[in-house]
Amino acid sequence: MKNFRLFGEWLLLFGATIALVLTAWQQEWTHRIDYSLLDFASQYRLAEPSDEIVIVEIDDRALSEIGNWPWDRARHAELIDQLATYGPKLTVVDILFVDPTQAESDAQLSRAVAEADNVILAHAFARSLGASTDPAPVFPIPELANAAQDIGHVSVGADSDGVVRRFALEFEAGGQQYDHLAKVAALSADAEALELPRDTAEPIVPMHPYGSFVSYSAGDVVSGQASREFLADKIVLIGSTAQGLGDRYTVADHAGRIMSGVEMQANLLSAILQNELITELDDWIVGGALIVAIALLFLTFWQLPPVWGLRLSLALIAALVALSTALVVSGQWMPVFPAILGVVVAYPLWGWRRLSAVSRFLEVEAQALMPRAGKEVADGSSGFDTVARQVSLMRNLIGATRERLVFLRKTLSASPDPMMVFDAEDRAVLMNEQAVAIFGEETDWSGLTLFQLLAENRAQFDTKMEEITTADGREFLVASSEVEIDEQTKIITMRDITKIRESEQQRREMLEFLSHDMRSPQAAIVGLVGAAGKHLPEDERMERIESQARRTLKLTDDFVQIARLEYEGIEPVETDIGALLHEASDRAYPLAKRKNIKLETSLPMDPVFCMVEAYSLSRAIDNLIGNALKFSSKGETVKVALKSDENGSPVIEVADEGPGLPPERVSNPFARFGARTKGAGPSAGLGLAYVKKVVDEHGAEIRVRTKSDGGTSFEITLNCEQMVSD
């Protein structure tokens, strides 16, 4: 629920910031600073002014030499005639001749324009007084228009900050399109090499500083004092620059702030010829870029720590400024300060929201921990303001909680039993070393429930008995209790009852042994002594009684020897294993000879010493050889060998060619009171159980290989790290 509320607040602030940014862009709230960045960056877009352009100025000196303004059109004709003698490529006149004057003067100017055959005249647009329709074009008088090579408009519009930066290369009025004077001149000069922006676009012109273009006073041209070298084959622009004529406009600071109309035309024409125009990106691209910038900011708010919020906010502002600058240098422009405004507004709002959330969290958590921490912890908090005091209080409470957790960890570590701590969601958060030995390191169990832990480790949980059985057969009694620090946190203790269960199993097996295996020969003896044995010859009866008595004695002796190993263990001494096998073979030889079985030994010539208990190991070897002889038939072979494995450890091998272990004993051949067979006399299974017990006490390993078609092999690999060889 808290996460949903936080996401809702994040989403609401994100939407509000997007709305703010788009509104600021459409309403041009940040236009002044955007235009300032544009003007600054546009300087780096400029190359040297085009050397094809020359300005002929109607300046103050020309007015003093030729006459006051306005000039008679005969004076303009004289200027054009004299200029034609210099051989310019084009003559572009940035002066409006829209009203007729004296017929003779108008005729002289029309003749001069026609004879020059390279003059482009200017026209304007005007809206009738009170009209709401689009402005209509106002052309030069008809005889001038017909004499000119072409005509182009010279309308100028300033941006919202009053600075002239862009020009309408194509102006639409009354359903027709009219080209700008500079565009007409550029097309006339070099139409094939131009790369003009799309129709209806108003490109931005990077302005050269005032006085960057070669210029001559109109008086010098009329008097013939201008240099032919600088005017021949050039595009000559004629326009007024004198003070008080009104043809002056506000431009960017770096260009001088005030610039005459003819010099602006020169800048526009130069930008067209040298492909220096700057076009504003389409609205959908600008809007999309602004939204993406704010989305990146809010992803930072959502995914990264607060310290990164300020860093990336500043980095985003710098990146937006750098992007806008780079775009201008490459010939495109995008206003970015609406997005920067969004960053400046959103960051403190989100920071305030986070601060209030942190303050609320500290207050709630402090109230939850206060009853357990004690009044002295709360009294020890201090700080400059509310948040600082809350942080101080929380620090004290966390310190007190940490001390309790340390105590809890020490308690868990000191316990000999496996112990685990589970949180309110029943997920493991802490284990002592004994539990780690069962369930693995923290990466294996952290965040898992008890049942997931058991499933991962193939353990079984008997919920009725509240017992856990691990994959290796160990059994644990489970107990749980709540933690004082948090009633929702539980500690589970596992008490190892494996020995208890083994003892219970042994008692059950012992009862079975006493009730069946020990009882059976005793009952046979009683029967033979009584009426059941009177029909037998005396010698046979006594022989059977002796056999049953010896069987009872053997079972008792085996049982006692196993019990001795369990309670007393072994006392190993340095022993020659080869000698033990040799003696065991000698003891088995009479039985082998009597049954006509070949007893084959393979023993090394040199002694092999190992730390073992000779008595128990010899008895175990006797049991293996005795079983091999018992289950072997006449003419078969029993092998006794001592060899070494790949690690150099001694391996005792006893193998026969008998019928093999019965199917019911293959799965667990060393069961203490295992399955019985009548194949070679009665057996309670204690012989192999004793062998397994001896092997385990020595830290050795035993392997059994048996075949259904005959033959069984037992291999005991001794652990002789302390072995001594002569």
C-alpha positions in Angstrom: 0.0 0.0 0.0 2.9 2.4 0.9 4.6 1.6 -2.4 1.4 2.2 -4.3 1.0 5.6 -2.6 4.6 6.5 -3.3 4.2 5.6 -7.0 1.0 7.6 -7.2 2.8 10.7 -5.9 5.7 10.1 -8.2 3.3 9.7 -11.2 1.3 12.8 -10.2 4.5 15.0 -9.9 5.8 13.6 -13.2 2.6 14.5 -15.0 2.5 18.0 -13.4 6.1 18.6 -14.5 5.4 17.5 -18.1 2.4 19.9 -18.2 4.6 22.7 -16.8 7.4 22.0 -19.4 5.0 21.9 -22.4 3.2 25.0 -21.3 6.4 26.9 -20.7 7.5 25.9 -24.2 4.2 26.8 -26.0 3.8 30.1 -24.0 7.5 30.9 -24.4 8.1 31.5 -20.7 11.8 30.8 -21.1 12.2 32.4 -24.5 14.6 35.1 -23.5 17.2 32.7 -22.0 16.7 30.2 -24.9 17.3 33.0 -27.4 20.4 34.1 -25.4 21.8 30.6 -25.7 20.9 30.5 -29.4 22.7 33.8 -30.0 25.7 32.7 -28.1 26.0 29.3 -29.9 25.2 30.7 -33.4 28.6 32.6 -33.3 30.3 29.2 -33.6 28.2 28.4 -36.7 29.7 31.3 -38.6 32.6 31.1 -41.1 34.0 34.2 -42.7 31.4 36.4 -44.5 31.0 35.5 -48.2 33.5 37.4 -50.3 30.9 37.4 -53.1 28.8 40.1 -51.3 29.5 43.8 -51.4 27.3 46.5 -49.8 26.8 49.9 -51.5 25.6 52.1 -48.6 23.4 55.1 -48.9 25.1 56.6 -45.8 25.4 60.0 -44.3 28.3 60.9 -46.6 26.3 59.8 -49.7 23.4 62.0 -48.6 25.7 65.0 -48.2 27.3 64.5 -51.6 24.3 63.5 -53.7 21.5 65.1 -51.8 19.0 64.7 -49.1 16.7 61.8 -48.8 14.5 60.8 -50.6 16.4 61.0 -53.8 14.9 61.6 -57.1 14.7 58.4 -59.0 17.0 59.9 -61.6 19.7 59.8 -58.9 18.9 56.1 -58.3 19.2 55.6 -62.1 22.6 57.3 -62.1 23.8 55.0 -59.3 22.7 51.9 -61.1 24.2 53.1 -64.4 27.5 53.9 -62.8 27.4 50.6 -60.9 26.9 48.6 -64.1 30.2 49.9 -65.4 32.0 47.9 -62.7 30.5 44.6 -64.0 28.7 43.2 -60.9 27.2 39.7 -61.1 23.9 40.9 -59.5 22.6 44.2 -58.3 20.1 43.7 -55.4 18.3 46.9 -54.4 16.9 46.9 -50.9 14.8 50.1 -51.5 11.1 50.1 -52.1 9.8 51.9 -55.3 6.1 51.2 -54.8 4.7 54.7 -55.5 5.0 56.6 -58.8 6.8 59.9 -58.8 7.7 62.1 -61.8 7.1 60.2 -65.0 10.5 61.2 -66.4 12.4 60.1 -63.3 10.5 56.8 -63.1 11.3 56.2 -66.8 15.0 56.9 -66.3 15.2 54.4 -63.4 13.2 51.8 -65.4 15.6 52.3 -68.3 18.7 51.9 -66.0 17.3 48.7 -64.5 16.5 47.3 -67.9 19.9 48.1 -69.4 21.8 46.7 -66.4 19.8 43.4 -66.9 20.9 42.0 -63.5 18.8 44.1 -61.0 16.6 42.5 -58.4 14.1 44.8 -56.8 12.4 44.6 -53.4 8.7 44.6 -52.6 6.8 44.6 -49.3 3.4 43.4 -47.9 0.7 45.7 -46.5 -2.7 45.1 -44.9 -5.5 47.5 -45.6 -6.6 49.6 -42.7 -9.1 47.6 -40.6 -8.8 44.5 -42.8 -8.5 41.1 -41.1 -7.3 39.2 -44.1 -3.7 38.3 -44.9 -1.5 41.2 -46.0 -1.2 41.7 -49.8 2.0 42.2 -51.7 3.0 45.7 -52.6 5.2 45.6 -55.8 7.3 48.3 -57.4 5.6 50.4 -60.0 4.8 48.3 -63.1 7.5 49.8 -65.4 10.2 49.0 -62.8 8.8 45.6 -62.1 8.8 44.7 -65.7 12.4 46.0 -66.2 13.9 44.1 -63.2 15.4 40.6 -63.5 13.3 39.5 -60.5 11.6 40.7 -57.4 11.8 39.5 -53.8 10.1 40.6 -50.6 12.0 42.3 -47.7 9.5 41.8 -44.8 11.1 41.5 -41.4 9.7 40.1 -38.3 11.2 40.1 -34.8 11.1 37.3 -32.3 9.1 37.7 -29.0 12.1 39.4 -27.4 12.2 42.0 -30.2 15.4 40.7 -31.9 15.5 39.8 -35.6 16.9 36.4 -36.1 14.8 34.6 -38.7 13.5 35.4 -42.1 10.6 34.0 -44.1 12.3 32.7 -47.2 8.8 31.9 -48.6 5.9 34.2 -47.6 2.4 33.0 -48.4 -0.3 35.6 -49.0 -3.6 35.2 -50.8 -2.8 31.6 -51.6 0.4 32.5 -53.4 4.0 32.1 -52.3 6.5 35.0 -52.5 10.2 34.4 -52.2 12.5 36.6 -50.1 14.8 39.0 -51.8 18.0 37.2 -50.5 16.6 33.8 -51.7 15.9 35.3 -55.2 19.4 36.7 -55.3 21.0 33.4 -54.2 19.0 31.4 -56.8 20.0 33.9 -59.5 23.7 33.7 -58.5 24.1 30.0 -58.0 20.9 28.0 -58.1 22.4 24.5 -58.5 24.7 24.6 -55.4 22.1 25.8 -52.9 20.7 23.7 -50.1 17.7 25.6 -49.0 15.4 24.6 -46.1 11.9 23.2 -46.8 9.2 25.6 -48.0 7.5 27.8 -45.4 10.4 27.4 -43.0 11.7 30.5 -41.3 15.4 29.7 -40.8 17.5 31.5 -38.2 20.4 33.6 -39.5 23.6 33.7 -37.5 24.6 37.4 -37.8 28.1 38.6 -38.4 29.2 41.6 -36.3 28.5 45.0 -37.7 30.9 46.0 -40.5 31.9 42.5 -41.5 31.0 42.8 -45.2 33.0 44.9 -47.7 31.1 48.1 -48.3 31.3 51.4 -50.3 29.5 54.6 -50.0 27.0 55.2 -52.8 28.8 58.6 -53.3 32.0 56.7 -54.2 30.2 54.6 -56.8 28.5 57.5 -58.4 31.8 59.5 -58.5 33.7 56.5 -59.9 36.0 56.2 -57.0 35.1 52.7 -56.0 37.5 49.8 -56.8 36.6 47.7 -59.8 38.4 44.8 -58.2 36.0 44.7 -55.3 32.8 45.1 -57.4 33.4 43.1 -60.5 31.5 39.8 -60.6 30.1 40.4 -57.1 26.6 40.4 -55.7 26.1 44.1 -54.8 23.4 45.0 -52.3 22.2 48.6 -52.3 20.5 49.9 -49.2 20.3 52.8 -46.7 22.5 52.9 -43.6 22.3 56.6 -42.8 21.0 57.8 -39.4 17.4 58.8 -39.3 16.2 56.8 -42.4 14.5 54.2 -40.1 15.9 51.1 -41.8 17.5 49.8 -38.6 16.6 46.7 -36.5 17.6 45.1 -33.3 19.9 42.0 -33.6 21.9 39.8 -31.3 24.4 41.5 -28.9 27.4 39.9 -30.5 26.4 41.4 -33.9 26.2 45.0 -32.4 22.6 45.1 -31.2 21.5 47.5 -34.0 21.9 46.7 -37.7 20.7 48.2 -41.0 18.3 46.4 -43.2 20.7 46.0 -46.1 23.4 44.5 -43.8 20.8 42.0 -42.5 20.0 41.1 -46.1 23.8 40.6 -46.6 23.9 38.3 -43.6 20.9 36.3 -44.9 22.3 36.0 -48.4 25.8 35.0 -47.0 24.2 32.3 -44.8 22.2 31.0 -47.8 25.3 30.8 -50.1 27.5 29.2 -47.4 24.8 26.9 -46.0 24.9 28.5 -42.5 21.2 28.8 -41.9 19.8 27.3 -38.7 16.4 25.6 -38.8 14.3 25.0 -35.7 13.4 21.3 -35.1 9.8 20.2 -35.7 7.4 20.7 -32.8 6.9 16.9 -32.3 10.7 16.4 -32.0 11.1 19.3 -29.6 8.1 18.2 -27.5 9.3 14.6 -27.4 12.8 15.6 -26.4 11.5 17.7 -23.5 9.3 14.8 -22.3 12.2 12.4 -22.5 14.5 14.7 -20.5 11.9 14.9 -17.7 11.3 11.2 -17.9 15.0 10.6 -17.4 15.0 12.9 -14.4 12.0 11.1 -12.8 13.5 7.7 -13.4 16.5 8.9 -11.5 14.2 10.0 -8.7 12.6 6.6 -8.6 15.6 4.3 -9.0 18.6 6.0 -7.5 19.5 7.3 -4.0 18.7 10.9 -3.2 22.4 11.9 -3.4 22.3 11.0 -7.1 19.2 13.1 -7.7 21.0 16.4 -7.3 24.1 15.2 -9.3 22.1 13.9 -12.2 19.8 16.9 -12.1 22.8 19.2 -12.6 24.2 16.8 -15.2 20.9 16.8 -17.1 20.9 20.6 -17.1 24.4 20.7 -18.4 23.6 18.0 -21.0 20.6 20.0 -22.3 22.6 23.2 -22.6 25.4 21.2 -24.4 22.8 19.5 -26.7 21.2 22.8 -27.7 24.6 24.4 -28.4 25.8 21.4 -30.4 22.5 21.4 -32.4 23.0 25.1 -33.2 26.6 24.6 -34.4 25.3 21.7 -36.6 22.5 23.9 -38.1 19.5 23.0 -36.0 17.9 24.6 -32.9 15.8 23.3 -30.1 14.7 25.3 -27.0 15.8 23.4 -23.9 15.1 25.8 -21.0 11.5 24.6 -20.6 12.9 21.2 -19.6 15.5 23.0 -17.4 12.7 24.9 -15.8 11.0 21.5 -15.1 14.2 20.1 -13.5 14.6 23.2 -11.3 11.0 22.9 -10.1 10.7 19.1 -9.9 13.9 18.4 -7.9 13.0 20.5 -4.8 9.4 19.3 -4.9 10.5 15.6 -5.0 13.2 16.3 -2.4 10.5 17.9 -0.1 8.3 14.9 -0.7 11.1 12.5 0.2 12.0 14.5 3.2 8.5 14.4 4.5 8.3 10.7 3.8 11.5 10.1 5.7 10.3 12.2 8.6 7.0 10.3 8.7 8.9 7.0 8.5 11.3 8.0 11.3 8.4 9.0 13.5 6.4 5.8 13.0 9.4 3.5 13.4 10.5 5.4 16.5 7.1 4.9 18.1 7.2 1.2 17.3 10.7 0.8 18.8 10.2 3.1 21.8 8.5 0.6 24.1 11.4 -1.9 23.8 14.2 0.6 24.0 13.4 2.4 27.2 12.8 6.0 28.2 16.5 6.7 28.7 17.2 6.1 24.9 14.4 8.6 23.9 15.7 11.2 26.4 19.2 11.0 24.8 18.1 12.4 21.4 18.9 15.9 20.3 19.1 18.0 17.1 18.7 21.4 15.5 15.3 20.8 13.9 12.5 18.2 13.9 14.2 15.9 11.3 17.6 16.1 13.1 15.9 15.1 16.4 14.1 12.2 14.7 17.4 11.0 13.2 19.1 11.3 16.5 16.3 9.3 18.2 16.3 6.7 15.5 20.1 6.4 15.8 19.8 5.7 19.5 17.0 3.2 19.0 18.9 1.4 16.3 21.9 1.3 18.6 19.8 -0.3 21.3 18.3 -2.8 18.8 21.8 -3.6 17.5 23.0 -4.4 21.0 20.1 -6.8 21.4 20.8 -8.4 18.0 24.4 -8.9 19.0 23.3 -10.6 22.1 20.9 -12.7 20.1 23.8 -13.7 17.7 26.0 -14.6 20.6 23.2 -16.7 22.1 22.7 -18.5 18.8 26.4 -19.1 18.3 26.8 -20.5 21.8 24.1 -23.0 21.3 25.2 -26.6 20.5 22.0 -27.2 18.6 21.1 -25.8 15.1 19.1 -22.5 15.5 17.4 -20.3 12.9 15.7 -17.0 13.1 12.7 -16.3 10.8 11.1 -12.9 10.2 7.4 -11.9 10.2 7.0 -13.5 6.7 8.6 -16.7 7.9 11.8 -16.2 5.9 15.2 -17.1 7.2 17.3 -14.1 8.3 19.9 -15.7 10.7 21.5 -19.0 11.4 24.2 -20.3 13.7 27.1 -22.4 12.5 25.4 -25.6 13.4 22.4 -24.8 11.2 24.7 -23.5 8.4 26.3 -26.9 8.4 22.9 -28.4 7.5 21.5 -25.8 5.2 24.6 -24.2 3.6 25.9 -20.7 3.5 23.8 -17.5 3.6 23.4 -17.3 -0.2 21.7 -20.8 0.0 19.1 -20.0 2.7 18.6 -16.2 2.9 15.0 -15.3 2.3 13.7 -18.9 2.2 10.9 -20.3 4.4 11.5 -23.3 6.5 9.6 -25.6 4.1 11.6 -24.2 1.1 14.8 -24.8 3.1 13.8 -28.4 3.7 12.8 -28.9 0.0 16.2 -27.4 -1.2 18.1 -29.9 1.1 15.8 -32.9 0.5 14.8 -33.1 4.2 11.5 -34.3 5.5 9.3 -32.6 8.1 6.9 -34.7 10.2 4.5 -32.0 11.3 2.6 -34.4 13.6 5.8 -35.5 15.5 7.5 -32.1 14.8 10.6 -33.8 13.7 12.9 -33.2 10.7 14.8 -35.9 8.9 17.8 -34.8 6.8 19.0 -36.4 3.6 21.9 -38.1 5.4 19.5 -39.7 7.9 19.9 -37.4 10.9 16.7 -36.7 12.9 15.9 -33.4 14.8 13.2 -32.4 17.2 11.8 -29.0 16.3 10.9 -26.3 18.8 10.0 -22.6 18.1 9.7 -19.5 20.2 9.1 -15.7 19.7 11.9 -13.2 20.0 11.6 -10.5 22.7 12.7 -7.8 20.2 9.9 -8.5 17.8 6.9 -10.8 18.5 6.6 -11.6 14.8 10.2 -12.9 14.7 10.6 -16.6 15.6 13.6 -18.7 16.6 13.5 -22.4 15.6 15.7 -24.8 17.5 16.6 -28.3 16.2 17.6 -30.8 18.9 19.5 -33.7 17.4 17.8 -36.9 18.4 19.6 -39.2 15.9 21.3 -41.2 18.7 18.0 -41.5 20.6 16.2 -42.9 17.5 19.2 -45.2 16.8 19.0 -46.5 20.4 15.3 -47.0 20.1 15.9 -48.9 16.9 18.6 -51.0 18.5 16.3 -51.8 21.4 13.6 -53.0 19.0 16.2 -55.1 17.1 17.5 -56.5 20.4 14.0 -57.5 21.4 13.5 -59.2 18.1 16.9 -60.9 18.5 16.1 -62.2 22.0 12.6 -63.2 21.0 13.6 -65.0 17.9 17.2 -65.8 17.3 18.2 -66.5 20.9 14.9 -68.2 21.7 15.0 -70.5 18.7 18.2 -72.6 19.6 17.2 -72.6 23.3 13.8 -74.1 22.4 15.5 -76.7 20.2 17.8 -77.7 23.1 14.7 -78.1 25.4 13.0 -80.2 22.8 16.0 -82.4 22.3 16.3 -83.0 26.0 12.7 -83.8 26.3 10.4 -86.3 24.6 11.1 -84.9 21.1 14.7 -86.2 21.2 14.2 -89.6 22.8 13.7 -91.3 19.4 17.1 -90.2 18.3 20.3 -92.1 18.9 22.1 -90.7 21.9 25.2 -89.6 19.9 23.1 -87.7 17.4 21.0 -86.2 20.1 24.0 -84.9 22.0 25.5 -83.6 18.7 22.4 -81.6 18.0 22.2 -80.2 21.5 25.9 -79.2 21.2 25.3 -77.5 17.8 22.4 -75.5 19.2 24.4 -74.5 22.3 27.3 -73.4 20.2 25.0 -71.4 18.0 23.6 -69.6 21.1 27.2 -69.0 22.3 28.2 -67.6 18.9 25.2 -65.2 18.8 25.9 -64.1 22.4 29.6 -63.5 21.7 28.8 -61.5 18.5 26.3 -59.4 20.3 28.7 -58.7 23.2 31.5 -57.7 20.8 29.3 -55.2 19.0 28.2 -53.8 22.3 31.8 -53.5 23.4 32.8 -51.5 20.3 29.8 -49.2 20.8 30.6 -48.4 24.4 34.4 -48.7 24.6 35.6 -47.9 21.0 39.0 -49.1 19.8 42.6 -48.5 20.9 44.7 -48.6 17.7 48.3 -49.5 17.8 50.9 -49.9 15.0 50.1 -53.3 13.4 51.3 -55.2 10.3 48.2 -55.7 8.2 49.7 -58.5 6.2 50.5 -60.5 9.3 46.8 -60.1 10.4 45.6 -61.5 7.1 48.2 -64.3 7.2 47.0 -65.4 10.7 43.4 -65.2 9.7 44.0 -67.4 6.7 45.8 -69.9 9.0 42.8 -70.0 11.3 40.4 -70.6 8.4 42.6 -73.3 6.7 41.1 -76.3 8.6 37.6 -75.4 7.7 38.6 -74.8 4.1 40.3 -78.2 3.9 37.4 -79.9 5.5 35.0 -78.4 2.9 37.5 -79.1 0.1 37.6 -75.3 -0.7 40.8 -73.7 -2.0 41.9 -70.8 0.2 44.1 -68.5 -2.0 46.2 -65.7 -0.4 47.9 -62.7 -2.1 50.0 -60.8 0.5 53.0 -58.5 0.0 56.4 -59.6 1.0 57.1 -56.4 2.9 55.1 -55.5 6.0 52.4 -52.8 5.7 52.0 -51.0 9.0 48.9 -49.1 10.0 47.4 -47.8 13.3 44.5 -50.3 14.0 43.2 -52.4 16.8 44.4 -55.9 15.9 41.8 -57.8 17.9 38.7 -56.2 16.5 40.1 -56.0 12.9 41.2 -59.7 13.1 37.8 -60.8 14.2 36.2 -58.8 11.4 38.5 -60.5 8.9 37.6 -63.9 10.4 33.9 -63.1 9.9 34.4 -62.2 6.3 36.6 -65.3 5.5 34.2 -67.5 7.6 31.2 -66.2 5.6 33.0 -66.8 2.3 33.8 -70.4 3.3 30.3 -71.0 4.6 28.6 -70.0 1.4 31.2 -71.6 -1.0 30.7 -75.0 -2.5 33.2 -77.9 -2.9 36.0 -77.1 -5.3 35.4 -73.3 -5.3 38.1 -70.7 -4.3 38.1 -68.1 -1.6 40.6 -65.3 -2.2 42.3 -63.2 0.6 44.5 -60.3 -0.7 46.2 -57.1 0.5 46.7 -54.5 -2.2 46.9 -50.7 -2.5 44.5 -48.2 -4.1 45.5 -45.2 -6.2 46.3 -43.1 -3.1 48.6 -45.8 -1.7 46.1 -46.8 1.1 46.0 -50.6 2.0 43.0 -52.5 0.8 41.9 -55.8 2.3 39.9 -58.0 -0.1 38.0 -61.2 0.7 36.2 -62.7 -2.3 34.3 -66.0 -3.0 32.6 -67.8 -5.8 29.5 -68.6 -3.8 25.8 -67.7 -4.7 26.2 -64.0 -3.8 24.1 -62.1 -1.3 20.4 -62.8 -1.3 18.2 -60.0 -2.9 16.7 -59.0 0.5 20.2 -58.2 1.8 21.7 -56.4 -1.2 20.3 -53.0 -0.3 21.7 -53.1 3.3 24.2 -56.0 3.7 25.3 -54.7 7.1 22.0 -54.6 8.9 22.5 -55.7 12.5 19.6 -58.1 12.6 19.1 -58.5 8.9 17.3 -61.0 6.7 18.0 -64.6 7.4 18.9 -67.4 5.1 18.9 -71.2 5.4 21.3 -71.7 2.6 24.3 -72.5 4.8 22.9 -72.7 8.2 21.1 -70.2 10.4 22.3 -66.6 10.6 21.1 -63.6 12.6 23.2 -61.1 10.5 25.5 -60.1 13.4 28.7 -61.1 11.6 28.5 -58.4 8.9 27.1 -55.9 11.3 30.2 -56.4 13.5 32.4 -56.0 10.4 30.7 -52.7 9.5 31.1 -51.4 13.1 34.8 -52.2 13.1 35.3 -50.5 9.8 33.5 -47.4 11.0 35.4 -47.2 14.3 38.7 -47.3 12.3 37.5 -44.5 9.9 37.8 -46.9 7.0 35.6 -47.7 4.1 34.0 -51.0 3.0 32.6 -51.8 -0.4 30.5 -54.9 -1.4 30.4 -56.3 -4.9 28.0 -59.2 -5.5 26.7 -60.9 -8.6 23.4 -62.6 -9.2 25.2 -65.4 -11.0 27.6 -66.0 -8.2 30.5 -64.4 -6.3 30.8 -61.8 -3.6 33.7 -59.5 -2.8 34.3 -57.3 0.3 37.0 -54.6 0.1 38.1 -52.7 3.2 40.2 -49.5 2.5 42.1 -48.5 5.6 42.8 -44.9 6.5 46.5 -45.1 7.2 47.5 -41.4 7.4 49.4 -42.4 10.5 50.8 -45.5 8.8 54.4 -46.4 9.5 56.6 -48.4 7.1 60.0 -49.8 7.8 
